[in-house]
Amino acid sequence: MKSNYLLSNKYKIPGWILLILGLIAGVFLMLSEFESDLLEIKVLAIYNGDSIISNEEDVGFFKIIENNILDEIIALAIIIGGLLVGFSKEKVEDEFIYKLRKDSLVWAIIFNYIVLMFAIVFIYDFTFFNVLVYNMFTPLLFFIIRFNFLKVKA
Amino acid sequence: MKNNIKIERARYDLTQGDLAEKIGVSRQSINAIEKGKYVPSALLAIKIAQLFKLPVEELFFLEEGE
């Protein structure tokens, strides 16, 4: 089965490692509010908006600001890991597996937006911000879970 | 669409895994096709039929209303 967007199977295991490390670190960060000065570095912000903690001179386009990059690293680990896991070939890649992958993608998008609609209606204020954070990753996670579930079931 | 893959497999004493390997697909695919959960492409159907030395129509049949 030829498909032009799938990576080679050898990316599967590094993908899982990155994804799982990212998820563990992400959950830990969310629950513990862990802070470390180690990763506090200067970064380029394409646009930096007004916030309680920022100076007025830091507001605007293309500003160099101080930021703790731990959350950025974790988010990228989850996304890159998830993409590698979801879009690398299976050991035996064929038309049926390809169909399972496509069906899982459709299912994940629909399921994700149903959950999000529910959250929009029933979750408010700052808690909703958490929903948005989780929603950065849930389409990919739902897809991976659904795909592997269908594969094991088949 | 129904098929006789399971019967032909038994005739040649092949497991789903053996057949999958000979055709170059996953074991899940053979299982899904056998159970009628997945209709294979013409390419795959012909490959399986050729392996069993049968015309495709003797391995796969349309069900009523299809």
Backbone of each chain as ProteinMPNN parsed JSONL, in Angstrom:
{"seq_chain_A": "MKSNYLLSNKYKIPGWILLILGLIAGVFLMLSEFESDLLEIKVLAIYNGDSIISNEEDVGFFKIIENNILDEIIALAIIIGGLLVGFSKEKVEDEFIYKLRKDSLVWAIIFNYIVLMFAIVFIYDFTFFNVLVYNMFTPLLFFIIRFNFLKVKA", "coords_chain_A": {"N_chain_A": [[0.857, -1.204, 0.0], [0.816, 2.027, -1.053], [1.514, 5.148, 0.322], [1.828, 8.595, 0.705], [2.257, 10.175, 2.939], [3.044, 8.857, 5.196], [5.415, 7.966, 7.709], [8.458, 6.033, 8.005], [8.463, 2.792, 9.592], [10.353, 2.716, 11.606], [10.216, 4.985, 13.145], [8.287, 4.612, 14.986], [8.787, 3.552, 17.631], [10.604, 5.489, 18.874], [8.725, 7.539, 18.764], [6.662, 6.654, 20.527], [8.12, 6.679, 22.932], [8.76, 9.406, 23.224], [6.179, 10.484, 23.304], [5.048, 9.261, 25.6], [6.833, 10.051, 27.634], [6.422, 12.802, 27.409], [3.686, 12.992, 28.085], [3.665, 12.05, 30.732], [5.341, 13.95, 31.964], [3.827, 16.2, 31.376], [1.385, 15.793, 32.761], [2.397, 15.724, 35.33], [3.383, 18.357, 35.502], [1.003, 19.825, 35.294], [-0.327, 19.044, 37.609], [1.412, 19.625, 39.702], [2.354, 22.211, 39.522], [5.005, 22.749, 39.14], [8.028, 24.562, 39.236], [10.975, 25.744, 37.712], [14.029, 27.459, 37.634], [15.909, 26.887, 35.88], [15.219, 26.529, 33.202], [14.509, 28.964, 32.424], [14.64, 31.194, 30.014], [15.704, 33.622, 27.498], [13.403, 34.376, 24.977], [12.095, 34.621, 21.622], [9.235, 36.415, 20.951], [6.668, 36.455, 18.667], [4.351, 37.926, 18.822], [3.679, 39.662, 21.75], [1.401, 39.852, 24.228], [-0.52, 41.956, 26.473], [-0.08, 41.369, 29.929], [-0.525, 40.424, 33.394], [1.932, 40.115, 34.598], [3.845, 41.11, 32.848], [6.124, 43.663, 31.665], [5.393, 46.977, 30.463], [6.933, 47.706, 28.31], [7.498, 45.356, 27.105], [5.385, 44.659, 25.576], [4.023, 43.991, 22.42], [4.97, 43.546, 18.915], [7.421, 41.142, 17.881], [9.212, 40.795, 20.234], [11.818, 40.323, 22.592], [11.564, 38.187, 25.205], [11.513, 37.0, 28.635], [11.097, 33.633, 29.448], [9.819, 30.602, 30.832], [10.72, 27.638, 29.465], [9.815, 25.082, 29.875], [7.147, 24.123, 29.651], [6.738, 24.496, 26.946], [8.561, 22.689, 25.845], [7.499, 20.27, 26.761], [4.961, 20.282, 25.559], [5.679, 20.208, 22.853], [6.976, 17.739, 22.824], [4.854, 15.971, 23.291], [3.242, 16.488, 21.04], [4.98, 16.038, 18.81], [5.798, 13.417, 19.378], [3.276, 12.169, 19.352], [2.508, 12.608, 16.668], [4.487, 11.116, 15.356], [3.891, 8.541, 16.305], [1.251, 8.219, 15.409], [1.429, 8.597, 12.666], [3.374, 6.965, 11.528], [4.398, 4.12, 9.658], [2.826, 0.904, 10.072], [4.208, -2.31, 11.062], [3.482, -4.217, 9.131], [2.114, -2.698, 6.586], [-0.925, -2.181, 5.12], [-3.851, -2.07, 2.927], [-6.077, -2.391, 4.569], [-5.219, -1.657, 7.155], [-4.625, 0.95, 6.581], [-7.192, 1.889, 6.094], [-8.284, 1.553, 8.655], [-6.785, 3.476, 9.969], [-7.613, 5.844, 8.756], [-10.377, 5.789, 9.374], [-10.182, 5.952, 12.138], [-9.137, 8.495, 12.463], [-11.22, 10.145, 11.55], [-13.18, 9.429, 13.418], [-11.912, 10.303, 15.773], [-11.773, 13.109, 15.427], [-14.498, 13.828, 15.325], [-15.402, 12.837, 17.821], [-13.753, 14.312, 19.531], [-14.708, 16.941, 19.121], [-17.315, 16.689, 19.991], [-16.927, 16.202, 22.718], [-15.68, 18.632, 23.303], [-17.724, 20.487, 22.748], [-19.511, 19.801, 24.758], [-17.945, 20.548, 26.944], [-17.767, 23.295, 26.47], [-20.344, 24.122, 26.99], [-20.743, 23.34, 29.666], [-18.53, 23.98, 31.253], [-16.798, 26.611, 32.824], [-15.149, 29.867, 32.962], [-11.918, 30.055, 34.457], [-11.342, 27.382, 34.605], [-12.073, 26.479, 32.153], [-9.996, 27.256, 30.615], [-8.138, 25.271, 31.146], [-9.39, 23.194, 29.807], [-9.003, 24.043, 27.191], [-6.25, 23.82, 27.042], [-5.891, 21.019, 27.33], [-7.241, 20.305, 25.071], [-5.518, 20.856, 23.026], [-4.137, 18.579, 22.639], [-5.844, 16.398, 22.636], [-7.204, 15.609, 20.128], [-5.202, 14.218, 18.71], [-4.491, 12.281, 20.621], [-6.914, 10.881, 21.043], [-7.174, 9.839, 18.494], [-4.901, 8.131, 18.303], [-5.443, 6.318, 20.366], [-7.904, 5.227, 19.532], [-7.186, 4.111, 17.039], [-5.283, 2.161, 17.771], [-6.882, 0.601, 19.389], [-8.795, -0.374, 17.537], [-7.083, -1.829, 15.929], [-6.101, -3.814, 17.615], [-8.465, -5.093, 18.179], [-9.199, -6.084, 15.717]], "CA_chain_A": [[0.0, 0.0, 0.0], [1.622, 3.241, -1.109], [0.899, 6.385, 0.814], [2.977, 9.499, 0.685], [2.456, 10.986, 4.141], [3.428, 8.045, 6.348], [6.843, 7.802, 7.955], [8.903, 4.648, 8.122], [8.115, 2.126, 10.852], [11.389, 2.879, 12.641], [9.901, 6.141, 13.988], [7.208, 4.247, 15.91], [9.241, 3.411, 19.018], [10.958, 6.818, 19.391], [7.473, 8.284, 18.931], [6.022, 6.23, 21.772], [8.936, 7.143, 24.067], [8.57, 10.853, 23.319], [4.786, 10.733, 23.687], [4.804, 8.844, 26.979], [7.582, 10.978, 28.496], [5.732, 14.087, 27.356], [2.423, 12.904, 28.824], [3.972, 11.942, 32.164], [5.833, 15.263, 32.392], [2.714, 17.142, 31.26], [0.465, 15.572, 33.878], [3.142, 16.152, 36.518], [3.428, 19.82, 35.494], [-0.343, 20.327, 35.546], [-0.751, 18.745, 38.971], [2.317, 20.079, 40.753], [2.766, 23.611, 39.339], [6.453, 22.713, 39.296], [8.751, 25.675, 38.61], [12.429, 25.655, 37.801], [14.654, 28.611, 36.969], [16.88, 26.34, 34.942], [14.766, 26.649, 31.82], [14.062, 30.351, 32.226], [15.568, 31.791, 29.036], [15.149, 34.655, 26.625], [12.829, 33.809, 23.754], [11.497, 35.595, 20.706], [7.784, 36.325, 20.821], [6.202, 37.171, 17.473], [3.553, 38.977, 19.452], [3.543, 39.496, 23.186], [0.259, 40.647, 24.67], [-0.553, 42.498, 27.824], [-0.442, 40.432, 30.992], [-0.318, 40.997, 34.731], [3.332, 40.067, 35.016], [4.802, 41.661, 31.883], [6.323, 45.119, 31.647], [4.724, 47.605, 29.328], [7.846, 47.765, 27.163], [7.556, 44.038, 26.478], [4.179, 44.405, 24.802], [4.127, 44.357, 21.013], [5.469, 42.543, 17.976], [8.842, 40.777, 17.86], [9.869, 41.183, 21.477], [12.574, 39.294, 23.298], [11.057, 38.141, 26.573], [11.943, 35.881, 29.471], [10.018, 32.656, 29.564], [10.211, 29.257, 31.197], [10.361, 26.861, 28.279], [9.476, 23.688, 30.202], [5.847, 23.735, 29.066], [6.9, 24.417, 25.483], [9.255, 21.432, 25.537], [6.569, 19.16, 27.001], [3.914, 20.313, 24.517], [6.276, 19.74, 21.596], [7.245, 16.299, 22.951], [3.587, 15.25, 23.115], [2.767, 16.629, 19.659], [5.884, 15.34, 17.886], [5.656, 11.991, 19.696], [1.959, 11.733, 18.873], [2.527, 12.567, 15.198], [5.321, 9.976, 14.951], [3.157, 7.305, 16.583], [0.043, 8.14, 14.595], [1.655, 8.651, 11.221], [4.431, 6.116, 10.992], [3.811, 2.882, 9.143], [2.825, -0.316, 10.877], [5.189, -3.279, 10.563], [2.904, -4.578, 7.833], [1.166, -1.642, 6.248], [-1.721, -2.567, 3.96], [-5.034, -1.241, 2.693], [-6.989, -2.478, 5.706], [-4.624, -0.828, 8.201], [-4.809, 2.318, 6.078], [-8.602, 2.22, 6.321], [-8.444, 1.703, 10.101], [-6.186, 4.745, 10.356], [-8.517, 6.921, 8.298], [-11.606, 5.737, 10.177], [-9.858, 6.424, 13.493], [-8.968, 9.952, 12.382], [-12.565, 10.728, 11.472], [-13.806, 9.187, 14.718], [-11.251, 11.137, 16.784], [-12.164, 14.509, 15.239], [-15.901, 13.976, 15.731], [-15.476, 12.616, 19.266], [-13.103, 15.449, 20.186], [-15.569, 18.124, 19.093], [-18.473, 16.432, 20.854], [-16.451, 16.451, 24.082], [-15.421, 20.066, 23.429], [-19.026, 21.163, 22.833], [-19.991, 19.527, 26.105], [-17.141, 21.37, 27.853], [-18.128, 24.706, 26.251], [-21.633, 24.38, 27.638], [-20.797, 23.056, 31.097], [-17.339, 24.375, 32.019], [-16.669, 28.059, 32.663], [-14.075, 30.645, 33.559], [-10.529, 29.647, 34.311], [-11.293, 25.935, 34.38], [-12.19, 26.266, 30.715], [-8.643, 27.403, 30.07], [-7.556, 23.925, 31.195], [-10.0, 22.429, 28.714], [-8.313, 24.445, 25.964], [-4.904, 23.229, 27.069], [-6.009, 19.589, 27.013], [-7.747, 20.153, 23.705], [-4.41, 20.915, 22.064], [-3.567, 17.246, 22.442], [-6.832, 15.316, 22.597], [-7.488, 14.996, 18.828], [-4.127, 13.27, 18.415], [-4.548, 11.166, 21.568], [-8.102, 10.079, 20.722], [-6.853, 9.128, 17.253], [-3.961, 7.044, 18.583], [-6.136, 5.313, 21.185], [-8.909, 4.572, 18.684], [-6.495, 3.322, 16.015], [-4.704, 0.972, 18.381], [-7.998, -0.219, 19.845], [-9.341, -1.079, 16.362], [-6.068, -2.747, 15.43], [-6.056, -4.963, 18.52], [-9.752, -5.771, 18.075], [-9.342, -6.719, 14.387]], "C_chain_A": [[0.885, 1.243, 0.0], [0.85, 4.417, -0.521], [2.033, 7.358, 1.044], [3.176, 10.309, 1.965], [2.896, 10.168, 5.348], [4.944, 7.915, 6.458], [7.18, 6.324, 8.055], [8.597, 4.104, 9.521], [9.127, 2.368, 11.968], [11.141, 4.095, 13.544], [8.874, 5.818, 15.07], [7.681, 4.239, 17.358], [9.738, 4.746, 19.594], [9.715, 7.679, 19.64], [6.783, 7.954, 20.235], [6.787, 6.759, 22.984], [8.699, 8.63, 24.311], [7.168, 11.184, 23.839], [4.556, 10.417, 25.16], [5.556, 9.741, 27.956], [6.872, 12.332, 28.571], [4.459, 14.081, 28.183], [2.671, 12.857, 30.328], [4.409, 13.313, 32.697], [4.7, 16.292, 32.384], [1.744, 17.023, 32.422], [1.118, 16.049, 35.177], [3.134, 17.68, 36.628], [2.059, 20.417, 35.839], [-0.723, 20.173, 37.02], [0.114, 19.441, 40.016], [2.681, 21.548, 40.667], [4.267, 23.763, 39.561], [7.109, 23.888, 38.566], [10.248, 25.473, 38.763], [13.025, 26.842, 37.041], [15.603, 28.163, 35.853], [16.508, 26.618, 33.49], [14.22, 28.042, 31.518], [15.045, 31.016, 31.257], [14.876, 32.882, 28.235], [14.626, 34.006, 25.352], [12.276, 34.933, 22.889], [9.989, 35.365, 20.652], [7.371, 37.102, 19.582], [5.229, 38.27, 17.893], [3.427, 38.686, 20.929], [2.442, 40.432, 23.678], [0.422, 41.152, 26.083], [-0.811, 41.37, 28.826], [-0.073, 41.043, 32.325], [1.162, 41.1, 35.057], [4.3, 40.75, 34.048], [4.931, 43.184, 32.021], [5.662, 45.692, 30.4], [5.61, 47.599, 28.08], [7.956, 46.42, 26.432], [6.351, 43.754, 25.592], [4.385, 44.849, 23.362], [4.673, 43.238, 20.163], [6.976, 42.347, 18.122], [9.595, 41.306, 19.084], [10.659, 39.999, 22.014], [12.099, 39.308, 24.745], [11.645, 36.955, 27.321], [10.787, 34.903, 29.602], [10.585, 31.318, 30.004], [9.757, 28.31, 30.085], [9.998, 25.406, 28.585], [8.166, 23.264, 29.545], [5.914, 23.645, 27.544], [7.54, 23.084, 25.081], [8.294, 20.247, 25.671], [5.5, 19.104, 25.905], [4.459, 19.786, 23.195], [6.556, 18.237, 21.637], [5.967, 15.506, 22.698], [3.148, 15.304, 21.648], [3.662, 15.862, 18.683], [5.784, 13.826, 18.107], [4.353, 11.432, 19.143], [1.914, 11.624, 17.359], [3.338, 11.369, 14.699], [4.565, 8.658, 15.148], [1.987, 7.139, 15.602], [0.314, 8.013, 13.11], [2.949, 7.976, 10.772], [3.793, 4.783, 10.617], [3.803, 1.79, 10.193], [3.898, -1.245, 10.305], [4.756, -3.802, 9.202], [1.83, -3.54, 7.536], [0.378, -2.088, 5.016], [-2.999, -1.742, 3.894], [-6.008, -1.257, 3.868], [-6.511, -1.6, 6.868], [-4.811, 0.659, 7.854], [-6.238, 2.8, 6.324], [-8.862, 2.425, 7.819], [-7.926, 3.069, 10.546], [-7.104, 5.907, 9.962], [-9.799, 6.967, 9.121], [-11.354, 6.288, 11.579], [-9.712, 7.939, 13.523], [-10.33, 10.651, 12.367], [-13.252, 10.616, 12.827], [-13.243, 10.155, 15.77], [-11.682, 12.598, 16.661], [-13.601, 14.721, 15.721], [-16.024, 13.861, 17.249], [-14.894, 13.811, 20.02], [-14.033, 16.659, 20.237], [-16.85, 17.924, 19.88], [-18.091, 16.718, 22.308], [-16.246, 17.947, 24.303], [-16.731, 20.856, 23.545], [-19.622, 21.011, 24.225], [-19.265, 20.43, 27.107], [-17.487, 22.859, 27.705], [-19.394, 25.042, 27.02], [-21.538, 24.277, 29.159], [-19.577, 23.484, 31.909], [-17.03, 25.847, 31.742], [-15.372, 28.6, 33.259], [-12.699, 30.0, 33.392], [-10.386, 28.138, 34.075], [-11.364, 25.629, 32.888], [-10.844, 26.431, 30.01], [-7.929, 26.054, 30.059], [-8.095, 23.051, 30.076], [-9.275, 22.75, 27.407], [-6.913, 23.848, 25.891], [-4.973, 21.752, 26.685], [-6.409, 19.396, 25.56], [-6.67, 20.323, 22.638], [-3.949, 19.51, 21.691], [-4.609, 16.157, 22.2], [-7.143, 14.779, 21.197], [-6.476, 13.906, 18.483], [-4.213, 12.04, 19.324], [-5.746, 10.268, 21.292], [-7.838, 9.239, 19.482], [-5.962, 7.917, 17.524], [-4.639, 5.922, 19.367], [-7.12, 4.519, 20.327], [-8.245, 3.63, 17.662], [-5.942, 2.033, 16.611], [-5.769, 0.021, 18.912], [-8.563, -1.04, 18.68], [-8.379, -2.145, 15.855], [-6.007, -4.012, 16.294], [-7.331, -5.792, 18.371], [-9.851, -6.577, 16.782], [-8.678, -8.095, 14.333]], "O_chain_A": [[1.622, 1.479, 0.957], [-0.318, 4.638, -0.839], [3.095, 6.97, 1.531], [4.152, 11.052, 2.077], [3.104, 10.73, 6.423], [5.654, 7.775, 5.463], [6.296, 5.476, 8.175], [8.488, 4.854, 10.491], [8.795, 2.24, 13.147], [11.779, 4.228, 14.588], [8.615, 6.632, 15.956], [7.05, 4.849, 18.22], [9.335, 5.111, 20.699], [9.661, 8.447, 20.601], [6.365, 8.85, 20.969], [6.184, 7.23, 23.948], [8.47, 9.062, 25.44], [6.997, 12.048, 24.699], [3.946, 11.205, 25.883], [5.006, 10.15, 28.979], [6.739, 12.925, 29.642], [4.175, 15.04, 28.901], [1.988, 13.528, 31.102], [3.924, 13.778, 33.729], [4.618, 17.145, 33.267], [1.328, 18.028, 33.0], [0.478, 16.69, 36.01], [2.909, 18.231, 37.705], [1.97, 21.393, 36.584], [-1.356, 21.053, 37.604], [-0.373, 19.806, 41.086], [3.25, 22.099, 41.609], [4.734, 24.768, 40.097], [6.78, 24.171, 37.414], [10.724, 25.075, 39.826], [12.578, 27.181, 35.945], [16.03, 28.954, 35.012], [17.368, 26.906, 32.658], [13.563, 28.267, 30.502], [16.16, 31.362, 31.646], [13.657, 33.047, 28.279], [15.309, 33.195, 24.727], [12.026, 36.042, 23.362], [9.525, 34.266, 20.348], [7.69, 38.284, 19.458], [5.278, 39.392, 17.386], [3.097, 37.564, 21.314], [2.547, 41.653, 23.556], [1.376, 40.815, 26.785], [-1.665, 40.515, 28.594], [0.613, 42.064, 32.38], [1.6, 42.047, 35.71], [5.465, 40.951, 34.393], [4.0, 43.881, 32.426], [5.411, 44.987, 29.422], [5.123, 47.503, 26.954], [8.439, 46.349, 25.302], [6.301, 42.719, 24.928], [4.865, 45.954, 23.111], [4.824, 42.109, 20.63], [7.706, 43.283, 18.447], [10.488, 42.146, 18.974], [10.242, 38.845, 21.912], [12.217, 40.323, 25.432], [12.2, 36.033, 26.723], [9.645, 35.298, 29.837], [11.687, 30.938, 29.608], [8.564, 28.195, 29.801], [9.884, 24.589, 27.672], [8.077, 22.186, 28.957], [5.235, 22.822, 26.931], [7.124, 22.441, 24.117], [8.269, 19.349, 24.83], [5.173, 18.033, 25.391], [3.794, 19.017, 22.5], [6.4, 17.54, 20.635], [5.979, 14.5, 21.988], [2.732, 14.293, 21.081], [3.167, 15.124, 17.831], [5.696, 13.053, 17.153], [4.331, 10.358, 18.542], [1.354, 10.671, 16.817], [2.942, 10.691, 13.751], [4.589, 7.779, 14.287], [1.77, 6.062, 15.047], [-0.463, 7.402, 12.377], [3.546, 8.363, 9.767], [2.78, 4.377, 11.188], [4.652, 1.751, 11.084], [4.429, -1.009, 9.22], [5.537, -3.833, 8.251], [0.772, -3.52, 8.165], [0.973, -2.347, 3.97], [-3.207, -0.832, 4.697], [-6.684, -0.264, 4.136], [-7.305, -0.889, 7.486], [-5.109, 1.491, 8.712], [-6.47, 3.948, 6.706], [-9.571, 3.353, 8.209], [-8.536, 3.736, 11.383], [-7.334, 6.828, 10.746], [-10.256, 8.039, 9.518], [-12.192, 6.993, 12.141], [-10.113, 8.59, 14.487], [-10.55, 11.625, 13.087], [-13.833, 11.582, 13.324], [-13.991, 10.745, 16.55], [-11.931, 13.257, 17.67], [-13.884, 15.679, 16.439], [-16.672, 14.69, 17.888], [-15.459, 14.267, 21.014], [-14.138, 17.326, 21.267], [-17.418, 18.891, 20.387], [-18.828, 17.384, 23.035], [-16.594, 18.475, 25.359], [-16.83, 21.784, 24.347], [-20.163, 21.959, 24.795], [-19.885, 21.002, 28.004], [-17.499, 23.597, 28.69], [-19.505, 26.108, 27.625], [-22.186, 25.046, 29.869], [-19.586, 23.363, 33.134], [-17.0, 26.281, 30.59], [-14.624, 27.904, 33.946], [-12.365, 29.473, 32.33], [-9.44, 27.682, 33.434], [-10.789, 24.648, 32.417], [-10.588, 25.834, 28.964], [-7.215, 25.721, 29.113], [-7.361, 22.269, 29.473], [-8.971, 21.856, 26.617], [-6.452, 23.428, 24.83], [-4.219, 21.286, 25.831], [-5.975, 18.45, 24.901], [-6.884, 19.974, 21.477], [-3.444, 19.273, 20.594], [-4.298, 15.113, 21.627], [-7.336, 13.57, 21.068], [-6.838, 12.821, 18.027], [-4.035, 10.909, 18.873], [-5.624, 9.044, 21.302], [-8.226, 8.073, 19.419], [-6.229, 6.817, 17.039], [-4.444, 4.741, 19.081], [-7.161, 3.29, 20.391], [-8.694, 2.502, 17.457], [-6.103, 0.953, 16.042], [-5.597, -1.198, 18.893], [-8.784, -2.244, 18.811], [-8.791, -3.216, 15.412], [-5.88, -5.125, 15.784], [-7.297, -7.021, 18.428], [-10.5, -7.622, 16.744], [-8.708, -8.755, 13.294]]}, "seq_chain_B": "MKNNIKIERARYDLTQGDLAEKIGVSRQSINAIEKGKYVPSALLAIKIAQLFKLPVEELFFLEEGE", "coords_chain_B": {"N_chain_B": [[-20.362, -8.673, 1.048], [-19.558, -12.075, 0.623], [-17.215, -14.747, 1.393], [-14.982, -17.516, 0.638], [-12.645, -17.888, 1.966], [-11.804, -18.949, 4.411], [-12.405, -21.659, 4.186], [-10.806, -22.39, 2.0], [-8.366, -21.838, 3.077], [-8.204, -23.782, 5.052], [-8.131, -26.007, 3.423], [-5.633, -25.785, 2.271], [-4.193, -25.917, 4.523], [-3.39, -23.584, 5.993], [-2.649, -20.989, 8.32], [-4.257, -17.91, 9.419], [-2.223, -16.114, 9.727], [-0.158, -17.274, 8.171], [-1.246, -17.102, 5.587], [-1.525, -14.342, 5.382], [1.142, -13.585, 5.397], [2.088, -14.766, 3.031], [0.675, -13.309, 1.134], [1.437, -10.794, 1.746], [0.211, -8.988, 3.468], [-1.335, -7.663, 6.502], [-2.089, -9.747, 9.378], [-4.434, -9.025, 10.569], [-5.901, -7.983, 8.453], [-6.572, -10.238, 6.876], [-8.153, -11.609, 8.709], [-10.261, -9.733, 9.067], [-11.298, -9.657, 6.482], [-12.108, -12.32, 6.113], [-14.137, -12.499, 8.033], [-15.959, -10.925, 6.861], [-15.975, -8.28, 7.448], [-14.482, -6.482, 6.163], [-14.186, -5.365, 2.891], [-12.064, -6.384, 0.455], [-9.72, -4.664, -1.75], [-9.834, -4.81, -5.364], [-7.355, -5.583, -6.286], [-6.184, -6.927, -4.07], [-8.034, -8.965, -3.707], [-7.725, -10.421, -6.086], [-5.083, -11.233, -5.816], [-5.294, -12.986, -3.605], [-7.038, -14.908, -4.642], [-5.505, -15.897, -6.76], [-3.455, -17.141, -5.372], [-4.793, -19.301, -4.268], [-5.347, -20.551, -6.572], [-7.766, -20.065, -7.941], [-10.614, -18.707, -9.734], [-11.598, -15.322, -9.14], [-14.334, -15.062, -8.664], [-15.032, -17.461, -7.574], [-14.113, -17.408, -5.094], [-14.93, -15.103, -3.848], [-18.188, -13.851, -3.242], [-21.123, -12.043, -4.198], [-23.6, -10.849, -1.953], [-27.139, -11.3, -1.531], [-28.964, -8.613, -2.858], [-26.83, -6.929, -3.106]], "CA_chain_B": [[-19.722, -9.692, 0.215], [-19.107, -13.271, 1.377], [-16.068, -15.4, 0.752], [-14.638, -18.884, 1.038], [-11.211, -17.905, 2.31], [-11.566, -19.838, 5.547], [-12.439, -23.037, 3.664], [-9.608, -22.593, 1.169], [-7.226, -21.846, 4.008], [-8.194, -25.102, 5.691], [-7.745, -26.964, 2.391], [-4.173, -25.676, 2.098], [-3.632, -25.974, 5.869], [-2.714, -22.314, 6.29], [-3.272, -20.129, 9.335], [-4.45, -16.534, 8.93], [-0.892, -15.51, 9.682], [0.563, -17.818, 7.011], [-1.827, -16.521, 4.372], [-1.18, -12.916, 5.384], [2.553, -13.47, 5.043], [2.239, -15.102, 1.613], [0.107, -12.229, 0.319], [2.124, -9.542, 2.097], [-0.661, -8.061, 4.207], [-1.336, -7.942, 7.942], [-2.999, -10.821, 9.789], [-5.73, -8.388, 10.84], [-6.627, -7.824, 7.192], [-7.142, -11.534, 6.512], [-9.217, -11.856, 9.673], [-11.391, -8.842, 8.78], [-11.888, -10.073, 5.199], [-12.804, -13.593, 6.37], [-15.354, -12.251, 8.804], [-16.859, -10.089, 6.074], [-15.978, -6.919, 7.984], [-13.749, -5.607, 5.246], [-14.196, -5.785, 1.49], [-10.726, -6.052, -0.05], [-9.624, -4.056, -3.076], [-9.756, -5.79, -6.452], [-5.962, -6.036, -6.307], [-5.961, -7.894, -2.997], [-8.915, -10.108, -3.979], [-7.1, -11.203, -7.158], [-3.882, -11.865, -5.241], [-5.691, -14.13, -2.772], [-7.602, -15.923, -5.544], [-4.39, -16.512, -7.507], [-2.734, -18.02, -4.451], [-5.584, -20.533, -4.139], [-5.561, -21.018, -7.955], [-9.211, -20.001, -8.202], [-11.099, -17.421, -10.231], [-12.055, -14.485, -8.018], [-15.76, -15.293, -8.392], [-15.247, -18.686, -6.796], [-13.644, -17.143, -3.732], [-15.777, -14.009, -3.301], [-19.525, -13.785, -3.855], [-22.022, -10.971, -3.767], [-24.771, -11.303, -1.222], [-28.393, -10.827, -2.13], [-29.22, -7.184, -2.675], [-25.606, -6.143, -3.341]], "C_chain_B": [[-19.241, -10.864, 1.071], [-17.885, -13.873, 0.684], [-15.783, -16.765, 1.359], [-13.2, -18.994, 1.534], [-10.92, -18.916, 3.409], [-11.49, -21.299, 5.081], [-11.17, -23.337, 2.86], [-8.351, -22.644, 2.035], [-7.077, -23.216, 4.65], [-7.702, -26.154, 4.698], [-6.222, -26.963, 2.198], [-3.424, -25.728, 3.436], [-2.793, -24.73, 6.2], [-3.423, -21.601, 7.44], [-3.495, -18.749, 8.715], [-3.102, -15.838, 8.769], [-0.083, -15.973, 8.474], [0.085, -17.156, 5.73], [-1.426, -15.047, 4.246], [0.26, -12.722, 4.903], [2.782, -13.741, 3.552], [1.759, -13.973, 0.705], [0.853, -10.906, 0.562], [1.203, -8.506, 2.701], [-0.614, -8.427, 5.689], [-2.32, -9.072, 8.246], [-4.393, -10.269, 10.048], [-6.566, -8.265, 9.572], [-7.318, -9.124, 6.802], [-8.328, -11.849, 7.419], [-10.464, -11.028, 9.346], [-12.084, -9.244, 7.472], [-12.698, -11.358, 5.405], [-14.131, -13.389, 7.064], [-16.358, -11.397, 8.043], [-16.928, -8.663, 6.575], [-15.291, -5.94, 7.041], [-13.797, -6.192, 3.844], [-12.856, -5.393, 0.881], [-10.795, -5.334, -1.395], [-9.556, -5.165, -4.117], [-8.359, -6.408, -6.488], [-5.724, -7.156, -5.299], [-6.789, -9.152, -3.228], [-8.276, -11.017, -5.034], [-5.862, -11.931, -6.642], [-4.249, -13.107, -4.437], [-6.208, -15.274, -3.657], [-6.492, -16.649, -6.303], [-3.624, -17.495, -6.636], [-3.453, -19.358, -4.314], [-5.904, -21.142, -5.509], [-7.043, -21.108, -8.297], [-9.533, -18.705, -8.93], [-11.676, -16.629, -9.064], [-13.505, -14.794, -7.647], [-16.016, -16.571, -7.593], [-14.776, -18.527, -5.353], [-14.512, -16.073, -3.052], [-17.126, -14.013, -4.015], [-20.291, -12.576, -3.329], [-23.145, -11.593, -2.955], [-26.018, -10.75, -1.904], [-28.593, -9.347, -1.839], [-27.998, -6.322, -2.897], [-25.44, -5.829, -4.824]], "O_chain_B": [[-18.602, -10.672, 2.105], [-17.572, -13.543, -0.46], [-16.271, -17.113, 2.434], [-12.614, -20.076, 1.519], [-9.93, -19.646, 3.356], [-10.631, -22.065, 5.52], [-10.55, -24.388, 3.017], [-7.41, -23.388, 1.759], [-5.972, -23.743, 4.777], [-6.961, -27.068, 5.059], [-5.611, -28.011, 1.989], [-2.201, -25.602, 3.486], [-1.643, -24.831, 6.628], [-4.651, -21.611, 7.521], [-2.992, -18.454, 7.631], [-2.872, -15.088, 7.82], [0.595, -15.173, 7.83], [0.879, -16.71, 4.902], [-1.047, -14.572, 3.175], [0.556, -11.824, 4.114], [3.559, -13.048, 2.894], [2.343, -13.71, -0.346], [0.889, -10.027, -0.299], [1.372, -7.305, 2.489], [0.059, -9.38, 6.081], [-3.255, -9.323, 7.486], [-5.399, -10.932, 9.792], [-7.787, -8.42, 9.606], [-8.495, -9.127, 6.441], [-9.375, -12.3, 6.955], [-11.58, -11.547, 9.346], [-13.309, -9.178, 7.369], [-13.83, -11.47, 4.933], [-15.128, -14.028, 6.727], [-17.471, -11.168, 8.514], [-17.821, -7.908, 6.189], [-15.497, -4.729, 7.118], [-13.487, -7.365, 3.636], [-12.538, -4.207, 0.796], [-11.81, -5.394, -2.089], [-9.259, -6.315, -3.794], [-8.209, -7.611, -6.698], [-5.144, -8.192, -5.624], [-6.324, -10.265, -2.982], [-8.286, -12.24, -4.891], [-5.62, -13.089, -6.981], [-3.608, -14.15, -4.563], [-5.867, -16.439, -3.455], [-6.537, -17.868, -6.468], [-3.197, -18.551, -7.103], [-2.821, -20.412, -4.253], [-6.639, -22.125, -5.6], [-7.509, -22.097, -8.865], [-8.822, -17.712, -8.776], [-12.186, -17.211, -8.106], [-13.866, -14.791, -6.47], [-17.086, -16.742, -7.008], [-15.007, -19.392, -4.507], [-14.784, -16.137, -1.853], [-17.196, -14.159, -5.235], [-20.127, -12.153, -2.184], [-23.586, -12.71, -3.226], [-25.945, -9.851, -2.742], [-28.411, -8.892, -0.71], [-28.104, -5.096, -2.881], [-24.47, -5.178, -5.212]]}, "name": "protein", "num_of_chains": 2, "seq": "MKSNYLLSNKYKIPGWILLILGLIAGVFLMLSEFESDLLEIKVLAIYNGDSIISNEEDVGFFKIIENNILDEIIALAIIIGGLLVGFSKEKVEDEFIYKLRKDSLVWAIIFNYIVLMFAIVFIYDFTFFNVLVYNMFTPLLFFIIRFNFLKVKAMKNNIKIERARYDLTQGDLAEKIGVSRQSINAIEKGKYVPSALLAIKIAQLFKLPVEELFFLEEGE"}
